[in-house]
């Protein structure tokens, strides 16, 4: 359908809805007047209800007159060219941004008021028709039956016409989904308040005549409905204020109202079921018809309360967790079936889009190779080499039917690691966690504490899995659209992940887009990176003297060698051990158990022998090495070093140690020092040690790089728990940092590695906010050149330091002066012949 016909159809539907409202309101007023005139004393339910509804009719007339005036103002500025105009021009016209500035209310404000009032009136009319049907199922006397039918049908017609008008107005103004949800939230809470007051008033009367527990229960439900409605109206007012974004982005503030909703829903369901059951088994005795009528009323209202509360919960959840649109779509691909030319193109795009100079950059060829290797051991299910872990590769692209242009539409390649049975009990201490794991863990009958966890990235090495392949005019918006496409893919998946977890370093673009993609943007533990760019051209001993503090310059390699240690660094993993998969997996498992015993965050999934074997066999040879240490011939420690040559980056991960062998020989420190020395010799810019055991890594030249994580979940309770867990983890890291630094003497030196400043090239995208926050330097200056320049300037600058000859000369001169002063003092104190005459100085 064309834009012109669609827009014209909206206008026609809007005016038709107004005609329906006018007609139904006139009919309703007529039926109300007929019902009132038919009862002289006006003491029947029908007459009383007609009186109240007649007041509502006056509100309908006022709202319809307001709507007619609003559209008449818009029609005055009508231009046929608007039918062919784009969406923004029509919105500007409809919203009244450029017309009637002298009026107190703009057209857009009036439209929102109309929609809100229409929603409330429609629900109240629907409620009135429901109550009339319940109360007057039996009408005594033939005279009242026609009035009853006319009233009920006219109320239903008015309710339907109000819903039709509401739909027409929303379509006419192209109202966003958030605005529609706010209107529904406001109207539903007004209806809930009306039903709560009705339940309270009716059940007070019923308990006076029949003291039944179901009536007391429904009275409690009525009070809860009123409390929930008042809370909902207050929250709706907040959402229309300047505090809206702060409230919606908070993880704690929305929870009380969420718990109130769930409590009202559960309580209403319980007592409504009791009313329905009681009315079904009740035997009507003479004079007990009022009891049955009360049960029917409570049952009907209770069902509607449950439905309205459920609607409120869904609308509230949609406001807190909006489904944001993206101009991209995500498609799953099998890397094994992708041709080599496409893989090469993806690798080149990843490398060239934002370059490889910023901290955390991976070059494309190594990244694609690592994806392919890990996808082979993460197939999902219990038959996977790594059980219940699945790797998914997504291509983020614009939707296009033209296959020839599809290559130009690709925006990103994304690697997602899905842990199908993520055990929350692993985060609980000791026997208590083990007991809960048996009862509620992933392998139990009721796995309530098991989640489907989606890591948007890699666990080993720990890194973001989003690789942009196209650079737009607004990089932050480009990343935002990619992240939204990932969320939409997860929402539409056959089995969606309960949580999406996207880690990154602050130098990467990911964290700048988290909030706009509805991710929680939280700080996690820092990673340790040895930045070697300023130390190029230096020997390792010189690096130690400049970069490390005096207490950290120990020769760990010699100490390790003297105590029977040997180091193996090779691209052939079998050089370390012929059975390296089992040996490395055993060492890594030992280290993981040690960290878990210390209360540190456990691994998302365990590393087994298949993982090591796949890395050695399927990850390209030039992109990985084994780093192993032995003590008296026994394997004491190991690590896998991942290489990214174009990024000049080494990443050491998958560490494993036998502590009874490594601790006495300082094997771990020797491994760290040897890795730094190797990276310096081979000309690498960065050495990433990862986020664990940060202090030994800082002692060998590391610096802390802040890391952030985006959490996305549709569960508000889970959002709050994730926020609380992240805060606890961060507080533990900060406390450990303070303990390590307490009592430490400060050592000021501009060449120290832990105090290196950031430069502009360190960031994937350098915004003005980043420039101000980190006080960035323009470029990197080699410390070797700085030291040479300082020494050169020192030679041409007059020295303030005195030579030994000058010092000796000054000492002799000072000694002569002191001797002369001493002799003078002695002569002044010598006695004379005439004591009354003071001694004179001899010339």
Secondary structure, DSSP 8 states (H G I E B T S, - for coil): --HHHHHHHHHHHHHHHHHHHHHHHHHHHHHHHHHHHH-SS--SHHHHHHHHHHHHHHHHHHHHHHHHHHHHHHHHT--GGGGTS-HHHHHHHHHTTTS-TTSSS-HHHHHHHHHHHHHHHHHHHHHHHHHHHHHTSS-SSTTTHHHHHHHHHHHHHHHHHHHHHHHHHHHHTT--HHHHHHHHHHHHHHHHHHHHHHHHHHHHHHHHH---HHHHHHHHHHHHHHHHHHHHHHHHHHHTSTTHHHHHH-SSTTHHHHHHHHHHHHHHHHHHHHHHHHHHH----TT-HHHHHHHHHHHHHHHHHHHHHHHHHHHHHHHHS-----SEEEEEE-GGGS-HHHHHHHHHHHHHHS-S-STT---HHHHHHHHHHHHHH-B-STTSSSTTEEEEEEEEEE--S-GGGHHHHEEEEEEEEEEEEEEGGGGS-HHHHHHHHHHHSTTSSS-TTEEEEEESEETTTTEE-EEE----SSHHHHHHHHHHHHHHHHHTSTT--SEEEEEEETTSSHHHHTGGGT-EEEEEEEEEEEE-GGGTT--HHHHHHHHS-GGG---HHHHHHHTTEEEEEESSGGGT-TTHHHHHHHHHHHHHHHHHHTT----SS---HHHHHHHHHHS-GGGEEEEEEEETTEEEEEEEEEEEGGGTEEEEEEEEE-HHHHHHHTHHHHHHHHHHHHHHHTT-SEEEEESSSHHHHHHTT-EEEEEEEEEE-S-HHHHHHHHHHHHHHHHHHHHHHHHHHTT------TT-GGG---BGGGSSS--HHHHHHHT-BSS---HHHHHHHHHHHHHHS---S--HHHHHHHHHHHHHHHHHHHHHHHHHT---SSTTS------
